[in-house]
Amino acid sequence: MLFIIKKTKHFVTITEISKVKELIENIVQCDINTKMAILLSLLTAQRSFTIRSATWNDIDLENGVWNIPASKMKMKKSTLHTSK
């Protein structure tokens, strides 16, 4: 075969306002740990593994910095998230 045909990936999206409202209502009903993890995911755009594997040693509360070690990142490059 001369050409390799790549399979198209379809990602789940929410495009209806009513579905977005339903999602938010469901998040509000979650237990506090799940709710905070979802919010942290939305605010930092980090994968769930990165959030679940975070330790207090990675977080500098005084300076508002979350240092994510390269070993926990998908591309194996460390990153910093700041709250400032």
Secondary structure, DSSP 8 states (H G I E B T S, - for coil): ---------------SHHHHHHHHHHHHHS-HHHHHHHHHHHHH---HHHHHT--GGGEETTTTEEEE-GGGSTTS--EEEE--
